Amino acid sequence: MKKLVLCFLLIICQALIAMPAGAHMLWLNPANYYPQVGSTVEIGIGWGHQYKADRTDEAMKEGRVAAIQALTPDGRTIDLESVALGRYRLHIEKPGAYVVTARIKPGFFTTTPEGRKWGNKKEVPDAVKCTNFHIEAKTVLLAGGSAQDLDARSGQTLELIPVSDPGQLKVGDRFTVRVLHEGKPLAGADVKAVYAGFEKKKSAASAAKAKGHHGVGGYPVETTTDAGGNTAIPIDRAGYWMVVLSHRSTYPDPETCDQFMHNVTFAFEVRP
């Protein structure tokens, strides 16, 4: 009987750790996605589970952000200026694409029969499964009306590369993107997208709650990449959008941990 109970707990733990709905997301909130040369853009940090109408959810804790940087049109990588907790500034010096990325400090969490605990398998007793998490965000500012170097790579392990120019998107268009993992196209990747202010239908949410499920209908767009790592996101409205990516891969030292988890978002704006 004890063995049956333990097996049941292990199955539940593994199922919970595999659910993307429970993971926090990090995203970037530029005040202006299409700035003029010579201007300064304020960029906020979004953190939480919901991409609300004001593009905020939970407060970011002090010291959680590991880095926030921009790849400039001339190929330089610069750190953004911090002006307050969760708020940064970027000065626009030249026309072209500014690829902005942010990441929180990575870490380990491990499931056990008693629940999830922080630390790897060497640090946590009775470890069932360990995950080394990396949570990052990306966006692109198109300065001076130029999309030059829009597809420049930031070097993220899991990265979304815009193929379509966000500045040219109109309602009814499709936003084509490419997903890379370790610099190579990632086929079969689940790509989700949500617009700011999206809310699940009450009927779907109620049904999910009644059945004990969460995250049902959490994204209005869900698609999968093809053999070349490409997919297209249908745009049905103007406003702020966020693409959500998650990918797991094998950790190289199984005695320390079992898998990597890379969660990345890409934020953009569709102008009216």
N, C-alpha and C positions, 0 to 999 in steps of 0.2 A: 504493500500500500504506500509506504514512504517513497519507494522508487517511482510509482505512478504520479504522486504529488509533485516530486522533484522534476520529473519530465514535463509535467504540465506547466510548472513555473518557468522552466527553461524555454519552452515554446512561446509563452506569453512575453518573456523578456526579449526574445529575438524578434518577435513581431512588432513590439513597441519600438525597438531601436531602428527598425526598417521603415517606419512611417515618416515620410517627409513632412506631414502636417504638423508634427511636434517640434520641428526644428525652427530656431530663430532665423530670420533673414536680416541681412545688412544691405542697405541701399543708399544711393546718393541723391540729394535733392538740390540741384543747381537752381539758383534764382533766375538764371537766364541760360538756356541751352544754345542761344544764337547771339552771342555778344559781339559788340563792335571792338575793333582794335583800339587799344588805349584805355579800355574800361577795366573795372575790377569786378569779378563775379564772386558772390558769396555762395558757398556750397555747404549744405547741412548734411548730417548723418541721420539716416533713418534706421530704426532697429525694432524688431518685433515680429508679429505674425500677420498683421493686416496692413495693406496698402490703402490707407484711408484717404478721404478727399483732400485733406491737408498734407498728405504724404508723411505723416508722423504716426507713431504708435507708442512704443515704450521709450523711456529715457535711457540714453547711453551712459553707463557708469564711467566714472573717472578712471583713466588708465587702461580702459578696455581696447581702445584703438591702437593697433601696432604701427600703422603707417597709412598716410593718405598722400598720394603723389600724382603728378601729371607728366605725361610724355608730351613734349611740345612739338609743334610742326617742324622744328629744326633738329629733332632727335634727342633733345636733352631731357633728362628725368629730374624733376624738381619737387621738393617737398612743399605742400601748401602751408600757408601761414595760418596758425590757429588764432582765432579771435575770441572764442568762448568754448565751453564744453559742447562738443558736437557741431561746432560751426567753424568754417575755414574760409580763406580767401585765396583767389587766384588772379593774378594780373595778366591781362591779355596783351601780349607784345606784338604778335604777328598774326596774319590771317592763316587759316587752316584748322585742322583738327587737333584739339587738346584731349588726349585720352587720359581720363582721370580714374584712378583705382584706389580702393581702400581695403583694409583687412583688419580683423581683430586678432588678438593673440591666439594662436592655435593651442590645442590641448588634447587631453585624452579623457574619455569616459568609458566606463566598463559596467556591463550589466552583471548582476549577481542574483541568486535566489531571493535576496532581500530587496532588490531594486537596483537602480542605477547609481553609480558612485563615480566621483572624479578620480582619475588616475589610470595608469595602465595595468596590465596583468601582473606585473612584478610588484606593484604597489597596492593592489586591491585583493584581499583574500577571497577565495571561492569565486574567482572570475569565470564568467560564462562566455562573454564576447566583448572585445575591446574595439573602440573606434577612435582614430586620430582625426579630429575635425579641423577643417580649414574653412572659414567663412569669409567671403570676400564680396566686393561690389565693383562695378565699373559703369562708366558713362562716357559720352563723347560730347564735347562742346565744339560747335562749328563756328569759328570766328571769322568776322569780316565777310560773310557770305561765301566762304570757301570750304569745300569738303576735301581738300587735299590731305592725303594720308589718313583718310577715314578708317581704312582697314589696317592701320599700324598695330602691331602686336605689343601688348603690355608685358607679356611673359608670365601671365597667370597659368598655373597648372591646368585649370579648367577655365576656358576663355570663350566668350562669345564675340565673334567678329561680324560687324554689320556689313552686309553686302549691298543692301539698298541704302540710299542717302536718306536719313530720317528727315532732313530739311525739305525734301521733295515729296514726302508722303502726304496723301490726301485720304479722306474717308472713302472706303471702298477698295483701297490699295492693299497689297500684301507686303509686309516687311520681311525681306529675305535675309537670313542670318546663317552663319557657319559656326559650328561648335568644334573647338579643338581641345584635345586632352594631351598634355605634354607635347604640344606643338603639332600634333597630327589630327586630321579630321576624325571625329568620333561618330560612328554610325550607330543608329538605334538609340540615340540619347533622347530622353523625355524632355521636351521643352514646353514650359508653361508660360502664359502671359496673362497679366491682369492690368486693368486701368484703375487709376486712383478713384476711390469711392465705390468700387464694386462691392455689392453685397449679395450674399447667397439668397436665393428665393426662400421665403419663410417655410413653404411647404417642404422643400428639400431639406432645409435645416432641421425642421421638426421631425421629419421621417428619420433623418440620420441620428438625431438625439434619442428617438424612441428605440432605435435598433442598437444604440450604443456605439455608433461610429462617429468619427470626426473627420473633417476635411473634405467631405463629400460635396462636390460642386464648388470647390474652393477657388477655381480658376475658370474664367470664361473661355479661355483658349488653351487647348492641350494638343500638342502635335509631337512628331518624332522625326529625327534627322534621317536622311537617306545615306547611301553608301559613301557619299562625299562629305558627310557631316552637315549638310544643308537642310534647311526647312524654311517655310514661309508662314508668317503670322498674319492672319486677316485683321485688318484695322476697320472697325465699325464705328469709330467715333474719334473726334479730336480730343486732345488733352494729354495728361501724363500717363505713361505706360511703363510697366516693368516686366522684363523677362526673367524667369526663375529657372536655374539649372541646378541639378544635383547629380553627382556621380560618385560611385564607390569603387575602389580598387584594392588589390591585395597589399597588405603591409609587408615589407621585406623581412621582418624579424618576427615570426609567429609566437615566439616566447614572450615578446613584449606587447604586441598588439596584433589584431587580426585584419583590420582594414583601414584604409583612408576614406574619409568622407569629405568631398569638396562641394560646398554650396556657394553658388555665385549668382548675383543678379546683374542685370543690365537695364538701366533706366534711360528713357528717351521721351521726347515730346513731339506729338503730332499737332502741328499748327492748324487752326481753322482755315 
